[in-house]
């Protein structure tokens, strides 16, 4: 550990008021941080409610309210989490194209034929070209993070943005799987004519041969064309529909057993793609395409924790479709999920001192879960 970082850890009050303009109020710069988050304020192709382009800034603000102690990884903050500055040019470009996309989508909904309208053709082509440019930008940025041997994360924005990230990972890993938490399959081919639609991200991702498996958890809104994609994938795509997950629990199956069933399908290297609408909409009421049902916050965290406990490595993640409302509840939830995802990715990669890990194990005397914390925390199991 470099001297400057060690001194910052020693002098930083992790129990104090969140201050500064860096994510979670942490004192580290980019060089000192092990986890690097790229914010991408992009929402051109959202097909229902907008607002997710404002999420990176809103989440950064809300993150100052997050207490840094994590029961699963107590000293996680010491590894350093850094969020790059929000690219104002991308936000401006997204806003400009969003106006055109709204007109284009309204034209389609009014039974318009794009092939007969040159203006709409121009709008569509401009948006598709911009999507290609954004993909290249994200790939270049995330490739740089990977070359620096940092742990990469992406914060949207809509769910179209991770494609360049996945391509960057494919240059580093011969094979990996995706754990997608989402209300939707996102397997549509150029939805509404947009090649890089938020509803097409997994259709596009599966063109990357290094992606060997796609597990979709929490799905509860699906098109017939997507079911056909799943059926013809030869097992490469494995959906876990929300209705069936809930029925399993209602009929007596534990969430741990459900998670075990999911995780056994994953390869060694795992990318987590987290659409916030995979959660119950009470936790994300302003997300672009909310659907009743979904996972509770703790269920989602437990699933990812179990991925880590299984010995699998989280090689990257994205968090998307958080749309801040007037009361900032969505941003609050988004910030807390971002922190958990960051900490668990670090834990899976051993990016923290082993002595700081919270070990949860079965107590042979009473079968209760016991949390043994590092003695430095001043908490002891005296039984």
N, C-alpha and C positions, 0 to 999 in steps of 0.2 A: 504494500500500500504506500503511495506517495505521501511525503511529509505533509503537504498542504491539506490533503484529504483527511489524514489522520488527525490533524489539528482541528479541522472543521468538525469532525465527529466528536472530538473531545469537548469542544466549546459550544456545540449546538444544543439547544434546549428542545428536545423532542416532545416535551410536555407543554411547551409554551404556545403562544398565539401564533397561528399561521401567518407569516408575513412574506413580503416580496412578490415578485411576478413570476416565480418559477413554480412548476407543478408541485403540489402538496407542501409548498413553502420550504422545500429542501434547499440546503445551502450550496449544493454542488454544481459545478459547471459541466459542460458536455464531456470534456476530457476525463473528468473524475468519476463520471457516472457509468454504471455498467449496463443500464437499460436506457435505450434511446427511443423516444416516441416521436413519430412524424405526424403532425396534425395536417389534415387535408380538408379544408372547408369547401366541399364540393357537393352539390345536390341537383345537378341539372336535370336528371331523368326521373326524379321522384314522381310517382304516378298518382299520389293522393295529397297528403298534407306536406307542406314544406317546412323548413326551419332548421334542419339538421346541419346546414353549413355553419350555423352559429354555435354548434356544440363545442368545438375545441376551446373557444374563449370562455364559454359558460362553464365548462367542466374545469378549466384551469382555475377560475374564480371560486367555484364550489369546492375544489380540492383543498383549499386552505382551511376548510371546516372538518377535514378528515383527520381523526386522531391517528398517529403513526404506529401505535402498538397494534400488531397483527397477531391474533392468538395462534395462528398456524405458523407464522414466521416472525417472532418477536422483534428481531433486529433487522428486519428487511430493509428499512429505510437507509441503513448504513451502506448498502451497495450503491446507492445513488440512482435516482430516476430523473432523467432530463427530457423535457419536451422542447423540441425545436420551435422557433418563433413561427407563428401563423403566417403563411405566405399571402400577403394582401393581394397580390396579382391574381392568384388562383381564386380567391374569394370574389374579387371584382369580375373575373371572367365567368365564374359560376353564376353570379347574379345577372350578368348580361345575357347569357345563354338561357337561363331559367325563364326569362320573359318570353323568349322565342319558343321554348319547349311548352310553356303553358298554352300559347296560341296554337301550336301544332297538335297537342293532345286534345284541346277543345275542338279542333277541326276534325280529328278522328272520331271523337265522341258524337259529332254532329253528322256522322255518316259520310264524311268527306273522303275523296279518293286522292291520295297523294300523287299518284302517277299523272293526274290531270291538273295539278296545281304546282307551278314552278316555284312559287314562293315557299310552299311547304317542303318541297324537295330541297330547296336551298337551306332551309332551317334544319332539316334532318341531317343533311350532309355536313353542315357546319358543326352540329352537335357531335356527330360521329367522329369527325376529324379531331375535335377538341378532346374527345374521350381517348383517342389514340395518343394524343400528345400528353394527356394526364398520365396514362399508363406508363409511358416512357419516362416521365418525370419521377413517378413513384419508384419505378424499377431502379433508376440511377441513384436516387436518394437512399433506398434501402440496401442496395448493393454496397454503397460506401459504408453504411453502418456495419454490415456483415464483414467487410474487409477489415474493419477496425476491431474485429472480434468482440463486438458489443451484442447485446441482446435486443432484437428489433421489435418494435410495436407500431401500430398504425391507428390513428384516431380520426374517425370521420365526423361529419360527412355521411353521404349515403353509401349503400353497400356495394356500389360499383367500383370503389376505389382500390380494393386489395389486389386486383389482377396483376399489376406490375410488381407488387410485393411477392406474390406467389411465383412469378417468373424469376425474380431475383433469388428466391430460395431454391428454385429448381437448378440454378447454376451452382449451388453449394451442396445440395443433398441429392444423392442418386435416386432416393425415393422417400416419400413421406405421405401421411394421411391428413385429412382435414376433419376436425370435429366442429361441425357447424351447429350453433344454437340459434334457432330462428323459428318464426311462425310460418315462414314460407320456404319452399324448396329452392327458389331462384334458379330454376332450370329451363327458363323460357329462352327460345332462340330469338335474339334481337327483338325483345318485347317493345311493341309500339313502333318498330322500325329503328330503335336505338340499339346499335351493336353492343354498346357498353352500358346497357341499362342496369339499374340496381336489381332488376328482376331476372337478369341474365348472368349474374356473376359466377354461379357455379356451373352453368352451361359452358361458359368461356374457360373457367378454371380447368375443367376436365379435358380440355385440349392439350394440357400440359402433361406429357407422359409420365413424368416423375411422381405425379399424384396417383397413388395406387388405390386409395380408398377415400370415400366421402361418406361420413356418418352425419346424419341430419337429425337433431334432437329438438323436440317441441313443435314439430310441424302440425299445423292445424288449418291451413288454407292452401289448397293444391289444385292445379289444373290437370285436366286429363292428359294434355300433351306432356306434362311433367311426369305423370305416372308411367307414360310410355317410355320416357327417357330412363326412368328407374328400371323398368322391366327389361329393357334392351341393354342394360349396362353390364350384364353378366355378373352381378353381385358387387360391382365396383361402387355402386351407390347403395347405401343401406339407410332407409328412413326409420326413425322411431317416432311414430305419430303420437301427438300429445294425448289423444283420446285413449289409445291403448296403454300408454304409460300410466295414465290416471286410473284406468280400470284395473290394471295390475295391482296398484297400490290399494284401491278400494277392496280388492279381493284378497288382501292379506300379504302381498309381496312387499318386502322392505325396499326403501329407496336405495339402500346399499346394494341389494341384489339386482335391482334394475340397473344401477350404474355399472355393476360388474358385467352384466350382459352387453352393455354398450361398449365398454372399454376393451373387452376381449376381441372386438373386431378391429381395433386400431393397430397400426404398425408401431415400430419403435419410436420413430420421429413423428411428432404431432404438431400441426398448426391449428390454432383455435380461431375460428371466425365467429365472432359474437355480435349478432344483430340484437339490439336491445329489445325488439318486439318478440324475441323468444321468451321473454319474461311475461308474467301476468301484467296486463295493462294498468293495473293499479300502481305499478312501479314505473311506468313509462307512458302516462296518459296522452302525451303530446307527440309520441312517435308517429312517423308518417303513415304507416298502415297497421294500426292496432287491431288485434284479433282477440276475442275472449278466450280464456284459458291460459296456458303457458306455465312456465316454471316459476317457483318462488325464488327469491334471491339466494337463499341458503341452499336450495336444491342445486342451483347452477354452480355455486361455489363448491359444494360437496362433490359434484361430478368432476370438476376440474382437479380438485384435490385428490380424488381417487385416481385420476390419470397419473398424477405425480407419484402417488404411493405405489402404483403398479410398476414403477421404474422407467416409464416412458419419458421422453424428453420433449418439452414444449419448445419448438424452434422459432416461434413467433406467434403473434396474435394481432387481430384487429378488433376494434370496438366501434360499431357503427349504428346509425339511425337514432341516436339520442337527439331529441328535438326539445330544446329548453322552452319551458312555458313561462308564464308571467311570474309564477311563484318559485321557479327554479328547482322544483322537486325533481324533475327529470335529470337535470344536471347534477344534483346531489347524488342520486342513485348511480348515474353514469360515472361520477368521480370515484365512488366507492368500489364499483365493479372494476374500474381501471386499475385501482390500487391492488385489488385482490389478484387480478390477472397478472400484473407485473410481478408481484411477490411470488406467486406460484410458478410462473415461468422461471424466475431466478432460482427458486428452490429445486425445480426439476433439473436445472443445469449445474447444481452445486455452487451457485454463485453466492454463497454465504457460508460463514463459519459453521461447521457442523454443531458446535457447542451451543449455537443460538437457536437451533431448530426446536420447535415444539414437537415432542414425540407423543402421539396419542396411541395408547395400546390398551389391550384388554387386561383388566385387573383380575387375576385368577381367583381372588378371594370372593368377589361379589359381582363379577361380570359387568361392572359399571365402567364407563369410559373415564379414564383418569388422564389429566394433563400434567405432564412433568415439565416444568420450566427450568431453564438454565438458572443456576444458583445466583448468577449476577443480577437476576431480576428480583431476588429476595423472596421467592416463593418456593416452598419446600413441601414435598410429600412426606409427612411425618408418621404415616401409619406403619 
